[in-house]
Amino acid sequence: MPDPFSPCEATKQAKGSAAREACPIVGWPLQKLAQLDRAGARGLLADLTHAGALTRQAAYVSVALADLDAPTEFLHRLGIESDEAEGVGIALRQRRARDIIAATFGVQPSEVPTGYLRILARIKEANSQGLGFDAFDRPITYRILFDLFRNDQRGRRTHALRYASKMRSDTIDAAMTLDPILVWPEVLDATGTPKRVAAANAVLNLIKSCVSTAEDADLVDAMRQSLRQSGGVMKTFALKALERADRLPTPIRAADGIRPLRTAAEYAELGARMKNCATTKLPEVALGLLAVVEANHRGADGTETAVAVSLTPTMDGRWMVSELNGARNRRPPPAVMRDVLLRLQALGVIIPGPQLSGHYRPELADTVGVFRWRSIDDALHGVDDEDDALADFEAGMESA
């Protein structure tokens, strides 16, 4: 396969440019090249529409970064005596892409990295043209990319860019602003916007805050594993890393019979023991949207009942009970619920439920088919069972 960056191949492309199908020039280079065309570089714009990808890219680099209003120095580096637009037109038509780019950056042609040229040939900002025919959306990207490849040719960022499938201004920005741990080709492809880059960095910070043992080497290993699996790269990476979380946030302190879950291992153990979905809640817990507490109720006969309580935050920074379930998500007896709810309330947790001073009455709620708060109402204000009801009735008869 011929090297597209060799002088002979560039000559072949130039000779065959007349037969090449015209491809329009769009975006910011159009105005700059049109000004050169009208100022004396006659036909430059038309010729570049038939030129190959690297010829066009060299023109884009020069009009983006070279001082073409005073082009003497630029043209002198290219061996062109004219110092006007006509000379610029000659340079952009007749000189090699590598030479034009070297003249733009004020370096020797040998100092223009081949990796830089290869990336220019893969730019595709729009969907209407082939690889290498679009300009970067932001002209400064050409300089950022050149400095990166010249100063860090073997770095992680340049390695990731060499193998990323997408090549746009946002791709280069992602490579520069992502945490180095995340700079992999597949991640660059998945984080094509500033919003996604910010989200990816936030994911990494979240993992580090929840996993005390998160060393960079371990995170890189987790990232590599996620790249081998299907689905979203960042999602797979985050979920895998959170499986080792050992300092998950919790809103309340431990107390007698109350155990806030703080590690992924504790969530997994509770889920397995009580046959519930606690393990799947780790992302919500890490984000501070949920906390799970295990409460133990000891009955008068010494039997113990474990209860899993889900807490959710309120807008004012407090927490309230959202679910309260026994094994297999079954509803605990009212006496158990009452004991657990009152102990949580003593720790500052909000207990949702009907306001007894309002319209609510259990029999009224039953009549209109509203049962949402019945279990909490029964636990806090009802009676435990028929034996308790009978005892209350007999006590009332005796006092009468």
C-alpha positions in Angstrom: 0.0 0.0 0.0 1.6 3.4 -1.0 2.4 5.9 1.7 0.0 8.8 1.3 2.6 11.1 2.9 5.5 10.4 0.6 6.6 13.0 -2.0 5.9 10.7 -5.0 2.4 9.9 -3.8 1.7 13.6 -3.3 2.8 14.2 -6.9 0.5 11.5 -8.1 -2.4 13.0 -6.2 -1.6 16.4 -7.7 -1.5 15.0 -11.3 -4.8 13.2 -10.8 -6.6 16.1 -9.1 -8.3 17.2 -12.3 -10.0 13.9 -12.5 -11.1 13.9 -8.9 -14.7 14.6 -8.2 -15.3 18.0 -6.7 -16.1 18.1 -3.0 -17.4 21.4 -1.6 -15.5 23.3 1.0 -17.8 24.4 3.9 -17.5 26.1 7.2 -15.0 28.7 8.3 -12.3 27.9 5.7 -14.6 28.9 2.8 -14.5 32.6 3.6 -10.8 32.7 4.2 -9.9 30.8 1.0 -12.4 32.9 -1.0 -10.7 36.1 0.2 -7.3 34.7 -1.0 -8.9 33.7 -4.3 -10.3 37.2 -4.9 -7.0 38.9 -3.6 -4.9 37.2 -6.3 -4.8 33.5 -5.8 -7.2 33.0 -8.7 -8.7 29.6 -9.0 -7.4 28.4 -5.6 -10.9 27.7 -4.2 -11.9 25.7 -7.3 -8.7 23.7 -7.3 -9.0 22.8 -3.6 -12.5 21.4 -4.2 -10.8 18.8 -6.5 -7.8 18.3 -4.2 -7.1 15.3 -2.0 -7.7 15.2 1.7 -4.2 16.1 2.9 -3.9 19.0 0.4 -7.1 20.4 1.7 -6.1 19.9 5.3 -2.7 21.7 4.7 -4.7 24.6 3.3 -7.0 24.6 6.3 -4.0 24.6 8.7 -2.4 27.5 7.0 -5.5 29.7 6.7 -6.3 28.9 10.3 -2.9 29.6 11.9 -0.5 31.3 9.5 -0.4 35.1 9.1 -1.5 35.2 5.5 -2.1 39.0 5.7 1.7 39.3 5.9 2.8 36.0 4.4 6.4 36.8 3.6 7.9 34.6 6.2 5.5 31.8 5.5 6.2 31.9 1.8 10.0 32.2 2.4 10.0 28.9 4.3 8.4 27.4 1.2 10.9 28.9 -1.2 8.4 31.2 -2.8 9.6 34.8 -3.5 6.1 36.4 -4.0 4.7 37.9 -0.8 1.1 38.3 -1.9 -2.0 36.2 -2.2 -0.8 34.8 -5.5 2.2 33.3 -3.8 0.0 31.8 -1.1 -2.1 30.3 -3.9 1.0 28.8 -5.5 2.1 27.4 -2.1 -1.2 25.7 -1.3 -1.4 24.2 -4.8 2.1 23.1 -5.4 3.9 22.4 -2.1 3.6 19.1 -0.2 1.1 19.1 2.7 4.0 18.3 5.2 6.0 21.3 3.9 3.0 23.7 4.2 2.2 22.6 7.7 5.9 22.9 8.7 6.0 26.4 7.3 2.8 27.3 9.3 4.3 26.1 12.6 7.8 27.4 11.8 9.5 23.9 12.0 11.4 21.7 9.7 9.3 19.3 7.6 10.9 16.4 9.3 9.5 17.7 12.6 5.9 17.4 11.5 4.8 14.1 13.1 3.4 11.5 10.7 0.7 10.7 13.3 -0.5 14.3 13.0 -0.9 14.0 9.2 -2.7 10.7 9.6 -5.2 12.2 12.0 -5.8 15.1 9.6 -6.7 12.6 6.9 -9.4 11.1 9.2 -11.2 14.3 10.2 -15.0 14.1 9.7 -17.0 16.8 11.4 -20.0 16.6 9.0 -21.8 13.6 7.5 -21.8 14.9 3.9 -18.2 14.4 3.1 -15.6 11.7 3.2 -12.7 11.3 5.7 -10.3 14.2 5.6 -12.4 16.7 3.6 -13.9 18.6 6.5 -12.0 21.1 8.6 -12.0 20.9 12.4 -15.0 23.0 13.7 -12.6 25.0 15.8 -9.4 26.3 14.0 -7.4 26.2 17.2 -7.8 22.4 17.3 -5.1 22.2 14.6 -2.5 23.8 16.9 -3.6 21.8 20.0 -3.3 18.6 18.1 0.1 19.5 16.6 1.6 20.5 20.0 0.3 17.3 21.5 1.8 15.0 18.8 5.1 17.0 18.7 5.6 17.1 22.5 4.1 13.7 23.6 4.3 11.3 20.7 4.3 8.2 22.9 1.8 9.5 25.5 -1.6 8.0 26.4 -3.5 10.8 24.7 -1.7 10.5 21.4 -2.0 6.7 21.5 -5.8 6.9 22.1 -6.2 9.4 19.3 -4.4 7.2 16.8 -6.9 4.5 17.3 -10.1 6.4 18.0 -12.7 5.9 15.2 -14.1 9.5 15.4 -11.9 12.5 14.7 -13.5 15.9 15.4 -12.7 19.0 17.5 -14.7 17.5 20.3 -12.6 14.3 20.1 -9.4 16.3 20.6 -10.9 18.3 23.4 -12.0 15.0 25.1 -8.5 13.7 24.9 -7.1 16.8 26.5 -9.7 17.2 29.3 -10.5 13.6 30.3 -8.7 12.3 33.3 -5.7 10.3 32.0 -7.1 7.1 33.4 -10.1 7.4 31.0 -8.1 8.3 27.9 -8.7 5.2 25.7 -9.9 5.1 22.1 -13.3 3.6 22.9 -13.8 6.2 25.6 -13.0 9.0 23.2 -15.5 7.6 20.8 -18.1 7.5 23.6 -17.4 11.0 25.0 -17.9 13.1 21.9 -19.3 16.2 23.7 -18.2 18.4 26.5 -21.2 17.3 28.6 -20.2 13.6 28.2 -16.5 14.4 29.1 -17.7 16.2 32.3 -19.9 13.2 33.1 -17.0 10.8 32.6 -14.7 12.7 34.9 -17.5 13.0 37.4 -18.0 9.2 37.3 -14.3 8.7 38.1 -14.5 11.1 41.0 -17.5 9.3 42.3 -15.7 6.0 42.2 -12.7 7.4 44.0 -15.0 8.8 46.7 -16.7 5.5 47.3 -13.7 3.1 46.9 -10.9 3.8 49.4 -8.7 1.2 47.7 -9.1 2.7 44.2 -5.5 2.9 42.9 -4.9 4.2 39.4 -3.6 0.8 38.3 -6.7 -0.9 39.5 -8.9 1.6 37.8 -7.1 1.2 34.5 -7.5 -2.6 34.9 -11.3 -2.1 35.5 -11.4 0.2 32.4 -9.7 -2.4 30.2 -12.2 -5.1 31.4 -15.1 -2.8 30.6 -13.8 -2.2 27.1 -14.1 -6.0 26.4 -17.7 -6.1 27.3 -20.8 -5.0 25.5 -22.9 -2.0 26.4 -21.8 1.5 27.4 -18.1 1.6 28.2 -18.5 4.2 31.0 -21.5 2.5 32.5 -19.8 -0.9 32.6 -16.7 0.7 34.1 -18.6 2.5 36.8 -20.8 -0.5 37.8 -17.7 -2.8 37.9 -15.8 -0.4 40.1 -18.7 0.3 42.5 -18.7 -3.5 43.3 -15.7 -2.7 45.5 -17.2 0.3 47.2 -16.3 0.4 50.9 -17.4 3.9 52.0 -20.8 4.5 50.6 -22.7 7.5 52.0 -25.3 7.0 54.7 -27.5 9.7 56.3 -27.8 8.2 59.8 -25.6 6.8 62.5 -25.6 3.3 63.7 -27.7 2.6 66.8 -29.0 -0.4 68.8 -30.7 -2.6 66.3 -30.1 -0.1 63.4 -27.3 -0.8 61.0 -26.7 1.6 58.0 -25.1 -0.3 55.1 -21.8 1.3 54.1 -20.1 -1.1 51.7 -21.0 -2.9 48.5 -20.3 -6.2 50.2 -22.9 -5.4 52.9 -25.5 -4.6 50.2 -24.7 -7.9 48.5 -24.9 -9.9 51.7 -28.2 -8.3 52.7 -29.6 -8.9 49.2 -28.7 -12.6 49.3 -29.9 -13.1 52.9 -33.2 -11.3 52.5 -33.8 -12.2 48.9 -34.2 -8.6 47.7 -32.6 -6.4 45.1 -30.3 -4.4 47.4 -27.3 -5.1 45.2 -28.8 -3.3 42.2 -29.2 -0.1 44.2 -25.5 0.7 44.4 -25.5 3.5 41.8 -28.4 5.3 43.5 -26.7 4.9 46.9 -23.4 6.3 45.5 -25.2 9.3 44.1 -26.9 10.0 47.4 -30.4 9.2 46.1 -31.0 6.2 48.4 -29.7 4.6 51.6 -30.6 1.2 53.0 -30.7 0.4 56.7 -31.0 -3.0 58.2 -33.2 -2.9 61.4 -33.6 -5.8 63.8 -36.8 -6.2 65.9 -36.6 -8.4 69.0 -40.0 -9.8 70.1 -41.2 -10.5 73.6 -40.5 -14.2 73.0 -36.9 -13.4 71.9 -37.4 -14.0 68.2 -35.7 -11.5 65.9 -37.1 -10.1 62.6 -34.8 -8.4 60.1 -36.2 -5.5 58.2 -34.7 -3.7 55.2 -35.6 0.0 55.2 -35.0 2.2 52.2 -34.5 5.9 52.9 -34.7 8.7 50.3 -33.6 12.3 50.6 -35.8 15.4 50.7 -35.0 18.8 49.1 -34.2 20.3 52.5 -31.4 17.7 53.2 -33.4 15.4 55.4 -34.2 11.7 54.8 -37.5 9.8 55.0 -38.6 6.2 54.8 -39.7 5.1 51.4 -39.9 1.3 51.8 -39.9 -1.1 54.8 -39.8 -4.8 53.9 -39.0 -8.1 55.5 -37.5 -11.1 53.7 -38.6 -11.5 50.1 -40.0 -8.0 50.3 -42.9 -9.1 52.4 -44.6 -6.6 54.8 -43.5 -7.0 58.4 -46.2 -7.3 61.2 -47.5 -4.0 62.5 -45.7 -4.4 65.8 -42.4 -4.9 64.0 -43.0 -1.9 61.7 -44.0 0.3 64.7 -40.8 -0.5 66.6 -38.6 0.1 63.6 -40.3 3.3 62.6 -40.2 4.8 66.0 -36.5 4.0 66.4 -35.7 5.6 63.0 -37.8 8.6 64.0 -35.7 9.0 67.1 -32.6 9.2 64.8 -34.1 12.1 62.8 -35.6 10.2 59.9 -38.9 11.5 58.6 -41.8 9.0 58.7 -44.3 9.6 55.9 -47.9 9.0 56.5 -51.4 10.5 56.9 -52.0 13.6 59.0 -54.5 12.5 61.6 -55.8 16.0 62.1 -56.9 16.2 58.4 -59.6 14.4 56.5 -57.9 11.1 56.6 -59.6 8.2 58.4 -58.8 4.5 57.8 -62.4 3.6 57.1 -62.8 6.6 54.8 -59.6 5.7 52.9 -60.9 2.1 52.5 -64.2 3.4 51.2 -62.7 5.5 48.4 -60.0 2.9 47.6 -56.9 4.6 49.0 -54.5 2.1 50.6 -51.1 3.7 50.1 -50.5 4.7 53.7 -52.6 2.0 55.4 -49.7 -0.1 56.5 -47.9 2.8 58.2 -51.1 4.0 59.8 -51.8 0.5 61.1 -48.3 0.3 62.5 -48.2 3.6 64.3 -51.9 4.1 65.2 -53.6 0.8 64.8 -53.7 -2.4 67.0 -51.4 -5.4 66.6 -54.0 -8.1 66.3 -57.4 -9.4 67.5 -56.0 -10.3 70.9 -54.9 -6.7 71.6 -58.2 -5.4 70.3 -60.0 -7.8 72.7 -57.8 -6.7 75.6 -58.6 -3.1 74.9 -62.3 -3.8 74.8 -62.3 -5.7 78.1 -60.3 -3.0 79.8 -62.8 -0.5 78.6 -65.7 -2.6 79.9 -64.1 -2.9 83.4 -63.5 0.8 83.7 -67.1 1.5 82.8 
